[in-house]
Every structure is written in C-alpha cells, then in structure tokens.
Amino acid sequence: MNMQAMMKQVQKLQKDMTKTQEEINNTEFEGKSSLVTVVMYGTKKLKSVKVDAEELDKDDIEMLQDMIVVALNDAINQIDKVTEEKMGAFTKGMPNIPGLF
C-alpha cells in the first residue's frame, strides 16, 4: 500500500470516528432507579431529572439522594458502554500508537 492511499484511509477513519463520536454526543441516555429517572446526553451533560413524587415519602430525602446517584451512574454507564462499543470498532486490531488519533 502506498503512502498516499494509507493517508486517505487514515483520514477516512478519522472522519468516521468524528461522526460516530458526534452521534454518541447527541444521543440521549436514560438512567433509572426506583424513584428517579435522569436523562443525559452522550457528552455526560445532564438534561433532566424526574422524581416519582407519588412514591416518595416526604421524610426520606436521604433515600432520594441515593436514588439520584444510582440513576446518574446508570446513565453514565450506558454512555460509556455505547462509546466503547462504537468507538472500539475503529481501533480493533490496531497498534497503540500515541498521538495517532
């Protein structure tokens, strides 16, 4: 393979990676716990928090705080999983060359 063809292939790979990362960043992920639902973008920026107030005991604020943490962590784990699955396809089988991408 000549150098020009290899550079074109690398440029295409970079373009595809950028497009995939943008898709992930614009995707909404919903994390849930028993009383709380959170929505985050793939950038891990929080969009919304919903609390099921009908099920909430007014005296149990500590439990609510814990449920928010669980829901946030659930959404973050989903983002990380999708990012690893989609972005890992680009680096599978490639040598680890610092600064390549």
C-alpha positions as CSV (number, residue, x, y, z in Angstrom):
1,M,0.0,0.0,0.0
2,N,1.5,3.3,-0.9
3,M,1.7,6.2,1.5
4,Q,-1.0,8.3,-0.2
5,A,-3.5,5.5,-0.1
6,M,-2.7,4.9,3.6
7,M,-3.1,8.6,4.4
8,K,-6.5,8.6,2.7
9,Q,-7.5,5.6,4.7
10,V,-6.4,7.3,7.9
11,Q,-8.3,10.5,7.0
12,K,-11.5,8.4,6.3
13,L,-11.1,6.6,9.7
14,Q,-10.7,10.0,11.5
15,K,-13.8,11.3,9.7
16,D,-15.8,8.2,10.6
17,M,-14.6,8.4,14.2
18,T,-15.6,12.0,14.5
19,K,-19.0,11.3,13.0
20,T,-19.6,8.4,15.4
21,Q,-18.5,10.5,18.4
22,E,-20.9,13.3,17.4
23,E,-23.7,10.7,17.2
24,I,-22.9,9.4,20.7
25,N,-22.7,13.0,22.0
26,N,-26.2,13.8,20.6
27,T,-27.8,10.6,21.8
28,E,-29.9,10.8,25.0
29,F,-29.4,8.1,27.6
30,E,-32.0,7.4,30.3
31,G,-30.8,6.2,33.7
32,K,-33.3,4.8,36.2
33,S,-33.6,3.9,39.8
34,S,-36.8,3.0,41.6
35,L,-37.9,6.6,42.2
36,V,-35.7,8.7,39.8
37,T,-35.2,8.9,36.1
38,V,-32.4,11.0,34.6
39,V,-31.7,11.9,31.0
40,M,-28.1,12.6,29.9
41,Y,-26.5,13.4,26.6
42,G,-23.6,11.3,25.4
43,T,-21.4,14.1,26.5
44,K,-22.4,13.2,30.1
45,K,-24.2,16.6,30.4
46,L,-27.4,16.2,32.4
47,K,-30.6,17.1,30.6
48,S,-33.3,16.3,33.1
49,V,-34.1,14.7,36.5
50,K,-37.6,13.3,37.2
51,V,-38.7,12.2,40.7
52,D,-41.7,10.0,41.1
53,A,-43.2,12.1,43.9
54,E,-46.2,9.9,44.4
55,E,-44.0,7.1,45.7
56,L,-41.7,9.4,47.7
57,D,-42.0,9.6,51.5
58,K,-41.5,13.2,52.3
59,D,-39.3,12.3,55.3
60,D,-36.9,10.2,53.2
61,I,-34.7,12.8,51.4
62,E,-31.5,10.7,52.0
63,M,-33.0,7.8,50.0
64,L,-34.0,10.2,47.2
65,Q,-30.4,11.5,47.1
66,D,-29.2,7.9,46.8
67,M,-31.7,7.1,44.0
68,I,-30.4,10.2,42.1
69,V,-26.9,8.9,42.3
70,V,-27.9,5.4,41.2
71,A,-29.8,6.8,38.2
72,L,-27.0,9.1,37.2
73,N,-24.5,6.3,37.4
74,D,-26.8,4.1,35.3
75,A,-26.9,6.7,32.5
76,I,-23.1,7.3,32.7
77,N,-22.5,3.5,32.4
78,Q,-24.8,3.3,29.4
79,I,-22.9,6.2,27.7
80,D,-19.5,4.5,28.5
81,K,-20.7,1.2,27.1
82,V,-22.1,2.6,23.8
83,T,-19.0,4.7,23.4
84,E,-16.7,1.7,23.9
85,E,-18.8,-0.4,21.6
86,K,-18.9,2.1,18.8
87,M,-15.5,3.7,19.1
88,G,-13.8,0.4,19.8
89,A,-14.7,-0.7,16.3
90,F,-12.2,1.9,14.9
91,T,-9.2,0.8,17.0
92,K,-9.8,-3.0,17.0
93,G,-6.6,-4.7,15.9
94,M,-4.6,-1.5,15.5
95,P,-1.3,-1.0,17.4
96,N,-1.4,1.5,20.2
97,I,0.4,4.5,18.7
98,P,0.3,7.6,20.9
99,G,-0.9,10.7,19.2
100,L,-2.3,8.8,16.1
101,F,-5.9,9.9,16.8
